[in-house]
Amino acid sequence: MKSLRLSGILLFAMVLLFGFITDEKHPLLEIGQDAPLLDYKMKNISGEDVTLNQIKEENGLLVIFSCNTCPFVLKWEDRYPILASQCRTGKIGMIAVNSNEAKRDGDDSMEKMKAHATEKGYDFFYTVDVKSKLAYAFGAKHTPEIFLFDKDLKLTYTGAIDDNLKKAADVKNHYLEDAIKNQINGKPINPNKTKAIGCSIKKVKT
């Protein structure tokens, strides 16, 4: 009986960690929906305030909810430069958003974001989402979690970067790379939705 109770506690802890609990108050954006909060100002690591409207380009916008220390981000992060290059070539704006408001005085402070971006060679926007406002509007619950929008800023793909966080060389399904490529070339995106797997975003209560 004790072992069953312990197993139940561990399972619940895993659910909390990976953010699989649904949030009816802040539902996940659906394919075809408009990007919200386009004029919401976020502080970039450069010190400037930026908005999604400013970052978008003629072929769309890529938003990645990310952070500094989540092991899932650290495993997938080696693909960020490839995605950034693909977006630049395809004229798609790219931004990484740190919504871990509950850790803003620790691992996800602006100073540590700057240091992390420098260490990893970020050449795209990396912003603070105050009080997790953008994450709530998107219904985002994980790091990393992907939202790709077309030229009209309608959602075309959401979910995971690919199917192998452990090793880029072993990826069989490049979900996001393929979605970007198809969007640029005016082709259907399939799949247009996958399960985002990662740490839970450390939000504040609203």
C-alpha positions as CSV (number, residue, x, y, z in Angstrom):
1,M,0.0,0.0,0.0
2,K,2.8,2.4,0.9
3,S,4.6,1.6,-2.4
4,L,1.4,2.4,-4.3
5,R,1.0,5.7,-2.5
6,L,4.7,6.5,-3.2
7,S,4.2,5.7,-6.9
8,G,1.2,7.9,-7.1
9,I,3.1,10.8,-5.5
10,L,6.0,10.3,-7.9
11,L,3.6,10.2,-10.9
12,F,2.0,13.4,-9.8
13,A,5.3,15.1,-9.4
14,M,6.3,14.1,-12.9
15,V,3.1,15.5,-14.3
16,L,3.8,18.8,-12.5
17,L,7.4,18.8,-13.7
18,F,6.6,18.3,-17.4
19,G,3.6,20.5,-17.4
20,F,1.1,18.0,-18.8
21,I,-1.8,19.4,-16.6
22,T,-4.3,21.2,-18.8
23,D,-5.1,24.9,-18.1
24,E,-8.7,25.6,-19.1
25,K,-8.3,29.3,-18.2
26,H,-5.4,29.7,-20.7
27,P,-5.9,27.2,-23.5
28,L,-3.3,26.4,-26.1
29,L,-3.5,28.4,-29.3
30,E,-5.1,26.3,-32.1
31,I,-3.8,26.1,-35.7
32,G,-5.2,29.0,-37.7
33,Q,-5.6,31.3,-34.7
34,D,-4.0,34.8,-34.7
35,A,-0.9,35.5,-32.7
36,P,-1.9,37.4,-29.6
37,L,-0.4,40.4,-27.9
38,L,1.4,41.6,-31.0
39,D,2.2,45.0,-29.4
40,Y,3.2,43.7,-26.0
41,K,6.6,45.1,-25.1
42,M,9.3,42.7,-23.9
43,K,12.8,43.6,-22.8
44,N,15.4,42.0,-25.0
45,I,18.9,41.0,-23.7
46,S,20.2,44.0,-25.7
47,G,18.3,46.3,-23.3
48,E,15.7,47.4,-26.0
49,D,12.0,46.9,-25.8
50,V,10.6,44.8,-28.7
51,T,7.2,43.5,-29.8
52,L,6.2,40.5,-31.9
53,N,5.0,43.0,-34.5
54,Q,8.5,44.4,-34.8
55,I,10.1,41.1,-35.0
56,K,7.9,39.4,-37.6
57,E,9.1,39.4,-41.2
58,E,7.4,39.0,-44.5
59,N,7.1,35.2,-44.3
60,G,6.1,35.0,-40.7
61,L,7.3,34.6,-37.1
62,L,8.8,31.9,-34.9
63,V,8.3,32.1,-31.2
64,I,10.2,29.7,-28.9
65,F,9.4,29.6,-25.2
66,S,12.8,28.9,-23.6
67,C,14.9,29.5,-20.6
68,N,18.5,29.0,-19.2
69,T,18.6,25.8,-17.3
70,C,15.8,23.4,-18.3
71,P,17.5,20.1,-19.3
72,F,15.2,19.8,-22.2
73,V,16.2,23.2,-23.5
74,L,19.8,22.4,-23.0
75,K,19.5,19.2,-25.0
76,W,17.6,20.8,-27.9
77,E,19.4,24.1,-27.9
78,D,22.1,23.0,-30.3
79,R,19.4,23.2,-33.0
80,Y,18.6,26.9,-32.3
81,P,21.4,28.2,-34.6
82,I,20.1,26.0,-37.4
83,L,16.6,27.3,-37.0
84,A,17.9,30.9,-36.7
85,S,19.8,30.6,-40.0
86,Q,16.8,28.9,-41.7
87,C,14.5,31.8,-40.5
88,R,16.9,34.5,-41.7
89,T,17.2,32.9,-45.1
90,G,13.4,32.4,-45.3
91,K,12.6,35.9,-44.0
92,I,10.8,34.7,-40.8
93,G,11.4,36.6,-37.6
94,M,12.6,34.6,-34.6
95,I,12.4,35.2,-30.9
96,A,13.1,33.1,-27.8
97,V,10.9,34.1,-24.8
98,N,11.7,33.5,-21.2
99,S,8.5,33.3,-19.2
100,N,10.0,31.8,-16.0
101,E,8.8,34.8,-13.9
102,A,8.9,32.7,-10.7
103,K,12.7,32.3,-11.2
104,R,13.5,35.9,-12.3
105,D,15.6,36.5,-9.2
106,G,17.6,33.3,-9.8
107,D,18.4,31.2,-12.9
108,D,16.3,33.2,-15.2
109,S,17.3,36.7,-14.3
110,M,18.2,39.1,-17.1
111,E,21.9,39.0,-16.3
112,K,21.9,35.2,-16.5
113,M,19.9,35.4,-19.7
114,K,22.6,37.6,-21.2
115,A,25.4,35.3,-20.0
116,H,23.6,32.2,-21.4
117,A,22.9,33.9,-24.7
118,T,26.6,34.9,-25.0
119,E,27.8,31.4,-24.1
120,K,25.5,29.7,-26.6
121,G,26.0,32.3,-29.4
122,Y,22.4,33.5,-29.7
123,D,22.0,35.7,-32.7
124,F,18.2,36.2,-32.3
125,F,16.0,38.0,-29.8
126,Y,15.8,36.6,-26.3
127,T,13.3,38.5,-24.1
128,V,11.8,38.6,-20.6
129,D,8.1,37.9,-20.5
130,V,7.0,39.8,-17.4
131,K,4.6,37.9,-15.2
132,S,4.4,35.2,-17.9
133,K,1.9,37.3,-19.8
134,L,2.8,36.1,-23.3
135,A,3.0,32.4,-22.1
136,Y,-0.5,32.7,-20.7
137,A,-1.9,34.3,-23.9
138,F,-0.3,31.5,-26.0
139,G,-1.4,28.8,-23.6
140,A,2.3,27.8,-23.5
141,K,3.3,25.4,-20.7
142,H,6.7,24.0,-21.5
143,T,10.3,24.9,-22.3
144,P,11.0,24.5,-25.1
145,E,7.6,25.0,-26.8
146,I,7.3,26.1,-30.4
147,F,4.8,28.5,-32.2
148,L,5.2,29.2,-35.9
149,F,3.1,31.8,-37.6
150,D,2.6,32.7,-41.3
151,K,2.8,36.1,-43.0
152,D,-0.7,36.9,-41.7
153,L,0.5,35.9,-38.2
154,K,-1.8,32.9,-38.1
155,L,-0.5,29.8,-36.3
156,T,0.7,27.1,-38.7
157,Y,2.7,24.8,-36.4
158,T,3.0,24.2,-32.7
159,G,4.8,21.6,-30.5
160,A,8.3,20.2,-30.5
161,I,11.4,21.0,-32.5
162,D,11.9,17.4,-33.6
163,D,11.7,13.8,-32.4
164,N,15.1,13.4,-30.6
165,L,16.2,15.7,-27.9
166,K,19.2,13.6,-27.1
167,K,21.1,13.7,-30.4
168,A,20.5,15.9,-33.4
169,A,22.2,13.3,-35.7
170,D,19.6,10.7,-34.7
171,V,16.5,12.9,-35.6
172,K,14.1,11.2,-37.9
173,N,11.4,13.8,-38.0
174,H,12.5,17.4,-38.3
175,Y,9.1,18.8,-37.4
176,L,10.0,22.5,-37.1
177,E,12.6,22.6,-39.9
178,D,10.1,21.0,-42.3
179,A,7.3,23.3,-41.2
180,I,9.5,26.4,-41.8
181,K,10.6,25.0,-45.2
182,N,7.0,24.2,-46.3
183,Q,5.7,27.6,-45.1
184,I,8.3,29.4,-47.1
185,N,7.5,27.4,-50.2
186,G,3.7,27.6,-49.7
187,K,3.2,23.9,-49.1
188,P,1.0,22.2,-46.5
189,I,2.5,21.6,-43.0
190,N,2.1,18.0,-41.9
191,P,2.1,17.4,-39.0
192,N,1.1,20.9,-37.9
193,K,0.8,20.0,-34.3
194,T,3.0,17.7,-32.1
195,K,3.4,17.3,-28.3
196,A,5.7,19.8,-26.7
197,I,7.9,18.0,-24.1
198,G,9.9,19.9,-21.5
199,C,10.0,21.5,-18.2
200,S,7.0,23.4,-17.0
201,I,7.1,27.2,-17.4
202,K,7.6,28.7,-13.9
203,K,4.7,31.1,-14.1
204,V,3.2,33.5,-11.5
205,K,-0.4,33.3,-10.5
206,T,-2.9,35.5,-12.4
